Structures are given as structure tokens and as C-alpha cells.
């Protein structure tokens, strides 16, 4: 299984938090990453998106159907994201468009075995895979990519 964590692109400051919109720079970040993802995501990738406006706008740059889920939203936990994505047992790939600090804590958990305060840049992706070697489940970091690197 592949699990791609995509932090929403740059958003305006303000309240309410759930209603914050992408900035002009954020729209550009989302478009750049969406183009890259279109070229690299496996067919039939399941896309789970936070209901927060900035996450919705980030995912809309993909111009494909996606699922909105509070389980990957502002109050999500690493466990709720893993459960919703069916990690590591789902077939294929799951793209999660979500938020800090949860995405960073989730990446740390999968790679180190414990939650830590890792930072995921705005608009960036972390692509992780699960594999089994010698009857041992392993998490592999395949790619970390920020929009300014595209």
C-alpha cells in the first residue's frame, strides 16, 4: 500500500480556522503539486480530504473526485487517519490532504514507531509505502517533495 500525505497549501490567516482560504501563492502551490501527482499517482488512488476550506481547495487542484472526511480533518489524529486510510492493508494508494501537526506526527510514527513533532511544509507531500520483507512489515519513505522544488 502507498500512503501519500499532502499538507494543504498556503492559506490566509484568520478565524474561523476551518474557513481559511488558500492565498494566491497557495493556489499556485496546489496546482504545481497536483500536476506532479497526476503524473505519478497510481490509477484509482483513493483521495481523502479534510473538510477545512484550505484542504478542499488544495484537493480541487487535482480536478478529480475525492472523499471529504472529518477523520482526516482539523481534529484528526494519526490513528484516525491510518484507520480511515486502512493502513497498511488497503490495496493500491491513498492520498490524504490534511493538516499539521497531525501529518508530521503520522509520518514520524510510521517511520520511527512513535509520534514526534515533525514538520510537513505547506503544500508538500510525503509518500510512504508498506512492504513485507522476511515476514516483517516495513514502512518505506519513497518521496518528500515541496512545491518550490517542482
QUIBEL-V661943 format. One record per residue. N is the residue number from 1. PSI is psi in whole degrees, -180 to 180 (* if undefined). Layout:
BEGIN
N_PSI + N_PSI
END
This chain:
BEGIN
1_143 + 2_137 + 3_116 + 4_120 + 5_121 + 6_112 + 7_139 + 8_154 + 9_177 + 10_135 + 11_161 + 12_154 + 13_164 + 14_-178 + 15_151 + 16_148 + 17_-42 + 18_-20 + 19_2 + 20_134 + 21_160 + 22_146 + 23_175 + 24_-45 + 25_-40 + 26_-42 + 27_-40 + 28_-42 + 29_-46 + 30_-42 + 31_-44 + 32_-47 + 33_-37 + 34_-41 + 35_-47 + 36_-44 + 37_-41 + 38_-36 + 39_-20 + 40_-22 + 41_143 + 42_154 + 43_149 + 44_33 + 45_131 + 46_133 + 47_120 + 48_129 + 49_137 + 50_147 + 51_-10 + 52_141 + 53_-45 + 54_-34 + 55_-41 + 56_-46 + 57_-37 + 58_-48 + 59_-34 + 60_-23 + 61_-22 + 62_-26 + 63_40 + 64_165 + 65_144 + 66_165 + 67_133 + 68_131 + 69_126 + 70_-19 + 71_-12 + 72_13 + 73_-161 + 74_-33 + 75_16 + 76_158 + 77_162 + 78_-40 + 79_-42 + 80_-35 + 81_-46 + 82_-41 + 83_-46 + 84_-37 + 85_-10 + 86_37 + 87_137 + 88_15 + 89_-14 + 90_152 + 91_145 + 92_-146 + 93_150 + 94_127 + 95_125 + 96_123 + 97_110 + 98_-147 + 99_159 + 100_150 + 101_0 + 102_-44 + 103_-40 + 104_-42 + 105_-37 + 106_-45 + 107_-44 + 108_-44 + 109_-46 + 110_-35 + 111_-26 + 112_-14 + 113_1 + 114_150 + 115_136 + 116_163 + 117_69 + 118_148 + 119_132 + 120_121 + 121_153 + 122_129 + 123_-2 + 124_161 + 125_151 + 126_119 + 127_117 + 128_148 + 129_154 + 130_137 + 131_162 + 132_124 + 133_125 + 134_48 + 135_19 + 136_128 + 137_132 + 138_146 + 139_131 + 140_129 + 141_113 + 142_-34 + 143_140 + 144_125 + 145_127 + 146_150 + 147_-33 + 148_-9 + 149_-5 + 150_*
END
